Structures are given as C-alpha cells and as structure tokens.
Amino acid sequence: LDNGLALKPTMGWLHWERFMCNTDCDTQPDNCISERLYMQMADVMVKEGWKDAGYEYVCIDDCWPSRQRDAQGRLQADPKRFPGGIKKLADYVHSKGLKLGIYADVGKNTCAGYPGSLGHYETDAQTFADWGVDLLKFDGCFMDWKLLGDGYTNMSKALNKTGRSILYSCEWPLYEWPFQKPNYTAIRETCNHWRNFDDVFDSWSSIKSILDWTASHQDTIVPSAGPGGWNDPDMLVIGNFGLSHAQQESQMALWAIMAAPLLMSNDLRDICPRSKKLLQNKLIIDISQDPLGKQGHLSAKLDSFEVWERPLSKRRLAVAVLNKQEIGGPRIFSIRFVPGWKICDPQCNVTQILPQYKEMGVQTLQSKVLLYIDPSGTALLTVTPLSSPLKNPHK
Ligand SMILES: OC[C@@H]1[C@H](O)[C@H](O)[C@@H](O)CN1C(=S)Nc1ccc(F)cc1
C-alpha cells in the first residue's frame, strides 16, 4: 500500500500468541488483556533496548473491546480492563516514543466473538484515528469470502480518508486461499502486509509448516513483496516455551530472509537473556531491514538441508542453511552447494552471523568452507562479492 509506511518490514510486539484472549483480570491481573499489559510492555521496550534495536509498534490483538458499541455506534474498549480508554493508552505509548497498534475484523464479529467492523468501516477508521492509533490489524473472520476484497479495500480507503497515517495489516489472502487464489497485485495495493497462512503456535512443527507453505508458494508470493507491502508469516515466538535455542535461531534467521514483519509475541518482562540477545542481534535486524527490500526464497534442498537466499543492497547476499534433520548431532554442510555462491567468482568476503559471529574472510569459488549446523538449527551468513580489478574495470 502506497501510504509511506512499512518501507521496511514492521518491527514491534503483538499480544496474541502469548496472551491470547485472557480477560480474567481478577485472577491474572498481570497477564490479562488490559491497558496495564501494553503500558508495561512499552516501559520494558524502552528500558531494555528493544526500541533502540528497532522494535517500534506495541500492538493490541483480539478481545480488547466491550461487547457493545457505544450510543454513537463506535467501538469502545472494555471499561474494566481499559479504564483509561484507548486514547489515553495511545498517548502513554506515544510519550515513550513508540507507536500503538489495534485489532478489528472485516466481518460481523472478531474471531473471538467481539464486535466486527462490517457496516462500520468509516466509523471505526475515524475512531481509531481520533484515538491516535498508528497500526490496524484487520482480521477476516465471519465474512462471506466473496466480499473479502470489498471489505479490505473499503477499510483501506476509510483509513486513508481519516488523514492519519495508519499502517494497515491484513489477513485477506489467508481467508481467501481456501476458495480461490488471491490476487496479490490487488492485495499489495491495499495493505502494508498480509497474512497468507495459519496462525503461528509455540512449536517447531508450526514454524516448519509456515516455512513449507512459504517455499511451496514462493513463485506466487515473493514477487509481491517490497517496500510498503510484505508477506506476513505471523509472529515471532522466540522467548516462549516451545522452541529449543537452535529452533529460535532458525525462526529469527528465516524471518529475516523472508523480509517478514518482526512482531514478537512473548513476555518482555520475563525473557531469557539468550533469546533477548537473539531478538536484538543487529546484524540479523540489518538483514531484515535491508533497504533493497527484496524477499528471499528457498534456493536448494539437499540431504535434509534447506538453503534460503536473500539479495541485499550493495550486491550482497544473505544465506541461511537450515538442517531439517532431527536426529544426531551437528552436521557439516559445504558452502559450495549454495547456488548463490557463484558471486564468489573470483572472490568474496564471508561473515557468519549464526550460530555465532565468525569472520570467515576472503574466499574464492573453490574455497572449502564448512558449516556445522545443529539439528533444526540454521547457519546464517552474509556474502559480499569482491570484484578483482582485472575483471571489466569499467563495469
Ligand atoms: O482471534 C484473533 C486471532 C489472532 O488475531 C490471529 O492472528 C488471527 O489469525 C485470528 N485469530 C484466531 S484465534 N483465529 C482463529 C484460529 C483458529 C480458529 F479455529 C478460528 C479462528
């Protein structure tokens, strides 16, 4: 969507995978969907270096509203859980130099059964703008699939009409795929990023299913990604319970290669140092936020390894090698099997970023560079071609 936003993949925090629809603030005041949760996350994001690392949007997901619209037909926050209302929460988040995201649904109800926006697109867009909201995640539940396009485009126009810059995150293709192949040209014109596939869960099988779907549809979806519009493989679950450290490194590396929005869903108030270090790794974030804005793709599969490559600015290349084998110990992968390795003709400079930082120095096409990759782990590298002076000096 050409609204000047999401020129790089969105970075921030989104409540859903970790906090879901927990509305029991009597029993669980620290973990229920309430203004406290977002204010505390905003505080931590400033205090613990998340904002400095680039994480900017604090996002509310489903279950925030009251069950009824107000007398003017406007959505309103649950008064017990958000006593200050959304506008005051937005002011607080803005006072921290962060941005606030909110959630609504194109159809009759949200997926959790709260009021949907069907028939209220302009009212809801104006309400969000009046509150100072900076991002809208627009879900696709309870909607006739034949009307999805109208719904998503009408809300896009309604947001534009408010005159406020509001990043528009859609789920349009996710709800259309079961019926017909989505039109990614229309989707890109309408949204700043779009969910294509199932919700992420806190498990390696969930991450694998998302990667497999992406690889098998890459010819359709990869060309549609670029500044202002991105494919959204769903939230980062790094720092929760279900992934080993190697698997957490794999999600971080592959989401950077896919130019995916980096929306964490975890408890930043209580996260293990290794996961925090991984999420704040500047070299990986630089790959994610690369100005060329081209999404990477699966370039080779061999012997239970997957090679993913992303072209970067300044003719550089990011390479991720994933060891799909889930038995045994670390396995060796020769970098010569990386299709993009040909940019090392005649020479290139190689830096390994994961599983640990290692400058591998100048290599040639014939170099024997071996990577040791843990089961369900990933080696992440950047390769910079060095053109020798003899080769086409005027090129
Ligand atoms: O209710 C909101 C929740 C999150 O926003 C996800 O990111 C959205 O993809 C939708 N969503 C959920 S749980 N959707 C859903 C997931 C499974 C299901 F059987 C019925 C609805």
The ligand as a MOL file (V3000), in Angstrom:
LIG
                    3D

  0  0  0     0  0            999 V3000
M  V30 BEGIN CTAB
M  V30 COUNTS 21 22 0 0 0
M  V30 BEGIN ATOM
M  V30 1 O -8.8500 -14.1150 17.4440 0
M  V30 2 C -7.7080 -13.4530 16.9090 0
M  V30 3 C -6.6850 -14.4890 16.4920 0
M  V30 4 C -5.3700 -13.7980 16.0570 0
M  V30 5 O -5.5370 -12.4250 15.7390 0
M  V30 6 C -4.7720 -14.4830 14.8450 0
M  V30 7 O -3.5580 -13.8230 14.4710 0
M  V30 8 C -5.7330 -14.3310 13.7110 0
M  V30 9 O -5.2230 -15.0660 12.5610 0
M  V30 10 C -7.1130 -14.8130 14.0470 0
M  V30 11 N -7.2140 -15.2950 15.4080 0
M  V30 12 C -7.6820 -16.5710 15.6140 0
M  V30 13 S -7.5160 -17.2820 17.0430 0
M  V30 14 N -8.2590 -17.1560 14.5470 0
M  V30 15 C -8.7480 -18.4290 14.5630 0
M  V30 16 C -7.8710 -19.5050 14.6420 0
M  V30 17 C -8.3770 -20.8020 14.6360 0
M  V30 18 C -9.7390 -20.9990 14.5640 0
M  V30 19 F -10.2320 -22.2670 14.5820 0
M  V30 20 C -10.6260 -19.9180 14.4810 0
M  V30 21 C -10.1290 -18.6140 14.4840 0
M  V30 END ATOM
M  V30 BEGIN BOND
M  V30 1 1 1 2
M  V30 2 1 2 3
M  V30 3 1 3 4
M  V30 4 1 3 11
M  V30 5 1 4 5
M  V30 6 1 4 6
M  V30 7 1 6 7
M  V30 8 1 6 8
M  V30 9 1 8 9
M  V30 10 1 8 10
M  V30 11 1 10 11
M  V30 12 1 11 12
M  V30 13 2 12 13
M  V30 14 1 12 14
M  V30 15 1 14 15
M  V30 16 1 15 16
M  V30 17 2 15 21
M  V30 18 2 16 17
M  V30 19 1 17 18
M  V30 20 1 18 19
M  V30 21 2 18 20
M  V30 22 1 20 21
M  V30 END BOND
M  V30 END CTAB
M  END
